[in-house]
Amino acid sequence: MATALNDIQLEILKLFRDDQSEQDLKEIKSLLISYLADKVTREADAAFDEKGYTGAIFESWKKEHFRRQSH
């Protein structure tokens, strides 16, 4: 099943019409990964601030057992 490209994908394709070196591809991949990781961190920080989570809450979570027992 074919899927249409979104605007971001189309823009990236336009930027890289010409061949790129293997090193360029590695650097671009690293930049994209860094960007996405930073975005996830910012969104998580905003959610934690919104919920009022603190470092103490995370420390207590480290000691909790979250697995459910099977019946």
TORPA-562087 format. One record per residue: x, y, z of N, C-alpha, C, O in turn; residue in one letter. Coordinates in steps of 0.1 Angstrom, whole numbers, padded with zeros to 4 digits, always signed. Example, Ala and Ser with C-alpha at 12.3 -4.5 7.8 and 13.67 -1.06 7.14 Angstrom:
BEGIN
+0132-0057+0078+0123-0045+0078+0132-0033+0078+0142-0033+0085A/+0128-0022+0071+0137-0011+0071+0129+0000+0079+0134+0011+0080S/
This chain:
BEGIN
+0008-0012+0000+0000+0000+0000+0009+0012+0000+0018+0014+0009M/+0007+0021-0009+0015+0033-0011+0010+0044-0001-0002+0045+0001A/+0019+0051+0005+0016+0062+0014+0022+0075+0009+0034+0075+0004T/+0014+0085+0009+0019+0099+0004+0029+0104+0014+0029+0102+0026A/+0039+0111+0009+0049+0117+0017+0043+0130+0024+0035+0137+0018L/+0048+0133+0036+0043+0145+0043+0052+0156+0039+0062+0155+0032N/+0049+0168+0043+0056+0180+0039+0071+0180+0044+0080+0184+0036D/+0073+0175+0055+0087+0174+0060+0095+0165+0051+0107+0168+0047I/+0090+0153+0048+0097+0144+0039+0100+0150+0026+0111+0148+0020Q/+0090+0157+0020+0092+0163+0007+0103+0174+0007+0111+0175-0002L/+0103+0182+0018+0114+0192+0019+0128+0186+0020+0137+0191+0014E/+0129+0175+0028+0142+0168+0029+0146+0163+0016+0158+0164+0012I/+0137+0157+0008+0140+0152-0005+0145+0163-0014+0155+0162-0022L/+0139+0175-0014+0143+0186-0022+0157+0191-0018+0165+0195-0027K/+0160+0191-0005+0173+0195-0001+0184+0186-0006+0196+0191-0008L/+0181+0173-0008+0192+0164-0011+0190+0157-0024+0191+0145-0026F/+0187+0166-0034+0185+0161-0048+0198+0155-0053+0198+0145-0061R/+0209+0161-0050+0222+0156-0054+0227+0145-0045+0223+0144-0034D/+0236+0137-0050+0243+0127-0042+0250+0133-0031+0256+0143-0032D/+0250+0126-0019+0257+0130-0007+0267+0119-0004+0266+0107-0007Q/+0278+0124+0002+0288+0114+0006+0283+0106+0018+0274+0110+0025S/+0290+0094+0020+0286+0086+0031+0288+0094+0044+0279+0092+0053E/+0298+0102+0045+0300+0110+0057+0289+0120+0059+0285+0122+0070Q/+0285+0126+0048+0274+0136+0049+0261+0129+0054+0254+0135+0063D/+0259+0117+0049+0247+0110+0053+0247+0107+0068+0237+0108+0075L/+0259+0103+0073+0261+0100+0087+0258+0112+0096+0252+0111+0106K/+0264+0123+0091+0262+0136+0099+0248+0141+0099+0243+0145+0109E/+0241+0139+0087+0227+0143+0087+0218+0135+0096+0210+0139+0103I/+0221+0122+0095+0214+0112+0104+0216+0116+0119+0206+0116+0127K/+0228+0119+0122+0231+0123+0136+0224+0136+0140+0219+0137+0151S/+0224+0145+0131+0216+0158+0134+0202+0155+0136+0196+0161+0145L/+0196+0147+0127+0181+0144+0129+0178+0137+0142+0169+0140+0149L/+0187+0127+0145+0185+0120+0158+0186+0130+0170+0178+0129+0179I/+0196+0138+0170+0198+0148+0180+0186+0157+0182+0181+0160+0193S/+0181+0162+0170+0169+0171+0170+0157+0164+0176+0150+0169+0185Y/+0155+0151+0172+0143+0144+0177+0144+0141+0192+0135+0141+0199L/+0156+0137+0196+0159+0134+0210+0156+0147+0219+0150+0146+0229A/+0161+0158+0214+0159+0171+0221+0144+0174+0222+0139+0179+0232D/+0137+0172+0211+0123+0175+0210+0115+0166+0221+0107+0171+0228K/+0119+0153+0221+0112+0144+0231+0115+0149+0245+0107+0149+0254V/+0128+0153+0248+0132+0158+0261+0124+0170+0265+0119+0171+0276T/+0122+0180+0255+0115+0192+0258+0100+0189+0261+0094+0195+0270R/+0094+0180+0253+0080+0176+0256+0078+0169+0269+0069+0171+0276E/+0088+0160+0272+0087+0153+0285+0089+0163+0297+0081+0162+0307A/+0098+0172+0296+0100+0183+0306+0087+0191+0308+0083+0194+0319D/+0081+0195+0297+0069+0203+0298+0057+0194+0305+0050+0200+0313A/+0056+0182+0301+0046+0173+0307+0049+0171+0322+0040+0172+0330A/+0062+0170+0326+0065+0168+0340+0062+0180+0348+0057+0180+0359F/+0065+0192+0342+0062+0205+0348+0047+0206+0350+0043+0211+0361D/+0040+0203+0340+0025+0204+0340+0019+0196+0352+0010+0200+0358E/+0025+0184+0353+0020+0175+0364+0026+0177+0377+0021+0171+0387K/+0036+0186+0378+0042+0189+0391+0052+0178+0396+0054+0177+0408G/+0057+0170+0387+0066+0159+0391+0079+0166+0396+0084+0176+0391Y/+0085+0159+0406+0098+0164+0411+0108+0153+0411+0105+0141+0408T/+0120+0156+0414+0131+0146+0415+0128+0136+0425+0131+0124+0424G/+0121+0140+0436+0118+0130+0447+0108+0120+0442+0109+0108+0446A/+0099+0124+0433+0089+0114+0428+0096+0104+0419+0093+0092+0420I/+0106+0108+0411+0113+0099+0403+0122+0089+0411+0123+0078+0408F/+0127+0094+0422+0135+0086+0431+0126+0075+0437+0130+0064+0439E/+0114+0079+0441+0105+0069+0447+0100+0059+0437+0099+0047+0440S/+0099+0064+0424+0095+0054+0414+0105+0044+0411+0102+0032+0408W/+0118+0048+0413+0129+0038+0411+0128+0026+0420+0132+0015+0417K/+0122+0028+0432+0121+0018+0442+0108+0010+0441+0107+0000+0448K/+0099+0014+0433+0086+0008+0432+0086-0004+0423+0095-0005+0414E/+0077-0013+0425+0076-0025+0416+0063-0023+0408+0052-0023+0414H/+0065-0021+0395+0053-0018+0386+0047-0030+0379+0037-0029+0373F/+0054-0042+0380+0049-0053+0373+0036-0059+0380+0035-0058+0392R/+0027-0063+0371+0015-0069+0377+0017-0084+0378+0023-0090+0370R/+0011-0089+0388+0012-0104+0390+0002-0111+0381-0009-0107+0379Q/+0007-0122+0375-0002-0130+0367-0011-0139+0376-0007-0142+0387S/-0022-0142+0371-0032-0149+0379-0031-0164+0376-0038-0172+0381H/
